[in-house]
Amino acid sequence: MQRKMIAPAAGKILIAEPALNDFYFKQSVIMLADHNADGSLGIIINKPMDIRLSKVIKGWGGFNPRLFFGGPVSTDSIFFIHRMGNRIPGAQKVSEGVFWGGDWNVVLELMLQNQITMHDIRIFMGYSGWSAHQLDSELTHDSWVVSTLTPHQLFYTRPSGMWSSLVRNLGSHYAIWANYPADPAMN
């Protein structure tokens, strides 16, 4: 049975098809923060880096989460998603229970007060962006599958297993993808 297509929108996720061999996007899961006629913006949510927050904020002594690679655009900037809602002024609701950005100084203060855990926030270096209609074109060429994700899946699923876990949730039509090797030449 063919899976019903979901339209891209803020809060939806993009699951890379297994043969997408792009250096940045191979077996990526991207959460869209915005999708409109002018283009799309999202962050790769399953690519942790070997960099902690204290490495980019000198002298930082609070909660020290691992940073994630959000995409190849503006890699010298920090972006974040969280479950803190209006506790962080300026946060934008992306989907039920998931928020984008807000006042970074408030985030840092909440971290110093141990009021944010690794299950409340993900911090990213860079983002992924598409110009007007570019993502729609990639969807037409089956580079991505649009799906949904719960806040629990986002903040509690191990990043290394997220792509295959979400592929399995797509149903039998996509079952063969779940065991697709990261490097098909090594199969």
C-alpha positions in Angstrom: 0.0 0.0 0.0 1.3 3.4 -0.9 1.9 5.8 1.9 -0.2 9.0 1.9 2.0 12.0 1.0 2.4 14.7 3.7 3.0 18.3 2.6 6.1 20.0 3.9 5.4 22.6 6.7 6.9 23.9 9.8 7.2 21.1 12.4 7.3 18.3 9.8 10.4 16.3 9.2 12.3 15.3 6.1 13.8 11.8 6.0 16.5 11.4 3.4 16.0 8.6 1.0 18.8 6.0 1.4 20.6 6.7 -1.9 20.9 10.4 -1.2 24.7 10.5 -1.1 25.2 14.1 -0.3 28.0 14.7 2.2 25.8 16.8 4.5 22.4 15.1 4.1 23.2 11.3 3.8 20.7 9.5 6.2 19.6 12.8 7.6 16.5 13.7 9.4 15.6 17.4 9.1 13.0 19.3 11.1 11.5 22.1 9.2 11.2 25.4 11.1 9.7 27.3 8.2 8.3 26.4 4.7 6.7 29.0 2.6 6.7 30.5 -1.0 10.0 32.2 -0.3 11.8 29.0 0.7 12.4 26.6 3.5 14.6 26.5 6.6 15.3 23.5 8.8 17.9 21.8 10.9 19.4 18.3 10.8 18.4 16.7 14.1 20.4 13.5 14.0 24.0 14.6 13.5 25.7 15.2 16.9 29.2 16.7 16.8 32.2 16.1 19.1 31.8 19.6 20.3 30.3 20.7 23.6 28.8 24.2 24.3 31.8 25.1 26.5 34.0 24.9 23.4 32.1 27.7 21.7 31.4 29.8 24.8 34.7 30.3 26.5 34.5 30.1 30.3 31.1 28.4 30.2 30.5 26.4 33.4 26.9 25.4 33.2 25.0 22.6 31.6 27.3 21.5 28.8 25.4 19.7 26.0 26.8 18.3 22.9 26.2 20.4 19.8 24.6 19.1 16.6 25.4 19.9 13.0 22.3 21.6 11.8 23.3 22.1 8.2 25.8 23.7 5.9 24.5 27.3 6.1 25.8 29.8 8.7 27.9 27.1 10.5 29.4 29.9 12.7 26.0 30.6 14.3 24.1 28.8 17.0 20.4 27.8 16.5 18.3 25.8 18.9 15.0 23.9 19.4 13.5 23.2 22.8 10.5 22.2 24.8 10.5 25.2 27.1 7.8 27.2 25.3 7.1 30.7 26.6 9.7 30.3 29.4 12.0 31.5 26.7 10.9 34.8 25.4 10.7 35.1 21.6 10.4 31.3 21.0 8.4 30.4 18.0 6.2 27.3 18.1 7.2 24.9 15.4 4.8 22.0 16.4 3.0 20.9 19.4 5.6 20.8 22.2 8.5 22.0 20.0 9.8 25.5 19.8 12.5 27.3 17.7 14.9 29.9 19.1 14.1 32.7 21.5 16.2 34.7 23.9 19.6 33.0 24.1 20.5 34.8 27.3 17.5 33.3 29.0 18.5 29.9 27.8 22.0 30.4 29.3 20.5 31.5 32.6 18.2 28.5 32.8 21.1 26.3 32.0 23.1 27.9 34.9 20.2 27.2 37.2 20.0 23.6 36.0 16.4 24.1 34.7 17.2 22.7 31.3 18.2 19.1 30.6 19.4 17.4 27.4 15.8 16.2 26.9 14.6 19.9 26.8 16.9 21.4 24.2 19.1 20.7 21.2 21.7 23.2 20.1 22.9 23.4 16.5 25.8 24.9 14.5 24.4 25.9 11.2 21.1 25.2 9.4 19.7 23.8 6.2 18.0 26.1 3.7 16.3 25.9 0.4 15.4 28.7 -2.0 11.8 29.2 -3.3 10.5 25.9 -4.7 13.9 24.1 -4.3 12.6 21.8 -1.6 9.4 21.1 -3.7 11.6 20.1 -6.6 13.7 17.8 -4.4 10.5 16.2 -3.1 9.3 15.6 -6.7 12.6 13.8 -7.3 12.0 11.6 -4.2 15.1 12.9 -2.3 13.0 13.1 0.9 10.0 11.7 2.6 7.9 14.2 4.6 6.8 12.8 8.0 6.0 13.7 11.5 7.8 13.4 14.8 6.7 13.6 18.4 8.6 15.8 20.9 9.4 12.5 22.8 11.0 11.0 19.6 12.9 14.2 18.9 14.4 14.6 22.4 14.7 11.0 23.5 15.7 9.0 20.4 19.4 8.3 20.1 20.6 10.4 17.1 22.6 7.5 15.7 19.4 5.3 15.4 16.9 8.1 14.5 17.0 7.7 10.7 16.4 4.0 10.7 13.8 4.2 13.5 11.8 6.8 11.6 12.1 4.9 8.4 10.6 1.8 10.1 7.7 3.9 11.3 6.9 4.9 7.6 5.4 1.4 7.0 6.1 -1.6 4.8 6.5 0.5 1.6 9.7 1.8 3.0 10.8 -1.3 5.0 13.8 -2.0 2.8 15.3 1.5 3.6 15.7 0.7 7.3 18.6 -1.7 6.7 20.2 0.3 3.9 23.9 0.5 4.8 25.5 4.0 5.4 28.1 3.0 2.7 26.5 0.7 0.1 30.0 -0.1 -1.3 30.7 -1.9 2.0 27.7 -4.2 1.7 
